[in-house]
Amino acid sequence: MAGPRIRTYHPDDRAALFDVCVRTGHDGGDAREVYPDQDLLPTIFLAPYLDLEPDLAFVLDRGDGTAVGYLVGTADTPAFAGRHRREYLPGVTGRYPKPSGPPATPTEEMLGVLHAPEDMVRPEVAGYPAHLHIDILPDHQRGGHGRALMTAYLAALAERAVPGVHLVMPTANRQARVFYDRLGFHDLGVEHPSVTYLARAV
C-alpha cells in the first residue's frame, strides 16, 4: 500500500468523511456518545461544504483510497452563508427541524447552529473572508498531514486571490490550538464562552 497522500474530494468519500467528522467532533475526540444521531455533526459541519464548495474539499487518503481526514472550507463566508440558507437548509430541515425554544440538550444546541448560518458572518472576521474545518482520525495525526491539508487549501485560496482565512475552534481543544499557532494563526479576540476565533493571512 502506498503512503498517505492529499487529494481532492470525490463523492465516494462521503461516508468515510462523515465517520471522521463524528469520531473527532467532541473537542477533537469521539462524539458518538454525545450525539445519538451519527449524521447530525456531519450535516452541520461537513456536508454543506461538500455540497456547496466541493472544489475546496481536500482529503487525507491513507494510501488505499480510504479517507482518514479532510479539510473543507469556503473562500467567501458571507456568500456561503447565503447559499447555505437558500440551497442547503431546505434539503435537511425535514430531518432536522429548527428547535422551538432554548436548547435543552447537546443535540438541540447543534440544531440551533444548523439553522443559523448567518452567525458565520461576524465583523471581526471581515478581513479574513475564507473559513475552514479540518479533522483527522487520531491514528493519522502528528504526521504532518494536517499541515499538508492546510497547504493545499491555502494554495487554492491564493489562486482565488483571497486575502485571509479564519476558523472557529473549541477553546478546550488545546492540542488543536498548538497546531494552528504553528501554522501562523492568531487569536482575533472575539469574546465567546466556549470557542476561539483564529485567523491568518493567505
RAMO-V357928 format. One record per residue. N is the residue number from 0. D_CENTER is the distance of its C-alpha to the mean C-alpha in whole Angstrom. Layout:
BEGIN
N:D_CENTER + N:D_CENTER
END
This chain:
BEGIN
0:28 + 1:27 + 2:25 + 3:21 + 4:20 + 5:17 + 6:17 + 7:16 + 8:14 + 9:17 + 10:17 + 11:19 + 12:16 + 13:14 + 14:16 + 15:15 + 16:11 + 17:11 + 18:14 + 19:11 + 20:9 + 21:12 + 22:13 + 23:11 + 24:10 + 25:13 + 26:13 + 27:12 + 28:14 + 29:15 + 30:15 + 31:17 + 32:20 + 33:18 + 34:17 + 35:20 + 36:18 + 37:16 + 38:15 + 39:14 + 40:10 + 41:9 + 42:11 + 43:9 + 44:5 + 45:6 + 46:9 + 47:10 + 48:8 + 49:10 + 50:13 + 51:13 + 52:12 + 53:13 + 54:14 + 55:11 + 56:10 + 57:11 + 58:12 + 59:14 + 60:17 + 61:20 + 62:23 + 63:24 + 64:21 + 65:19 + 66:15 + 67:15 + 68:11 + 69:9 + 70:7 + 71:6 + 72:7 + 73:10 + 74:13 + 75:14 + 76:12 + 77:16 + 78:16 + 79:13 + 80:14 + 81:17 + 82:16 + 83:14 + 84:17 + 85:20 + 86:18 + 87:16 + 88:17 + 89:20 + 90:19 + 91:18 + 92:20 + 93:23 + 94:21 + 95:19 + 96:21 + 97:21 + 98:22 + 99:26 + 100:26 + 101:25 + 102:22 + 103:24 + 104:22 + 105:18 + 106:18 + 107:19 + 108:17 + 109:14 + 110:16 + 111:17 + 112:13 + 113:13 + 114:16 + 115:16 + 116:13 + 117:16 + 118:15 + 119:12 + 120:15 + 121:17 + 122:20 + 123:19 + 124:16 + 125:18 + 126:19 + 127:16 + 128:15 + 129:12 + 130:8 + 131:5 + 132:2 + 133:5 + 134:7 + 135:11 + 136:14 + 137:16 + 138:19 + 139:17 + 140:16 + 141:19 + 142:20 + 143:18 + 144:16 + 145:13 + 146:15 + 147:16 + 148:12 + 149:12 + 150:16 + 151:15 + 152:12 + 153:15 + 154:18 + 155:16 + 156:16 + 157:19 + 158:21 + 159:20 + 160:21 + 161:18 + 162:19 + 163:16 + 164:13 + 165:11 + 166:8 + 167:9 + 168:9 + 169:12 + 170:15 + 171:17 + 172:14 + 173:17 + 174:16 + 175:13 + 176:15 + 177:17 + 178:15 + 179:14 + 180:17 + 181:19 + 182:17 + 183:18 + 184:16 + 185:18 + 186:18 + 187:18 + 188:20 + 189:19 + 190:20 + 191:18 + 192:20 + 193:16 + 194:14 + 195:14 + 196:13 + 197:13 + 198:14 + 199:16 + 200:18 + 201:18
END
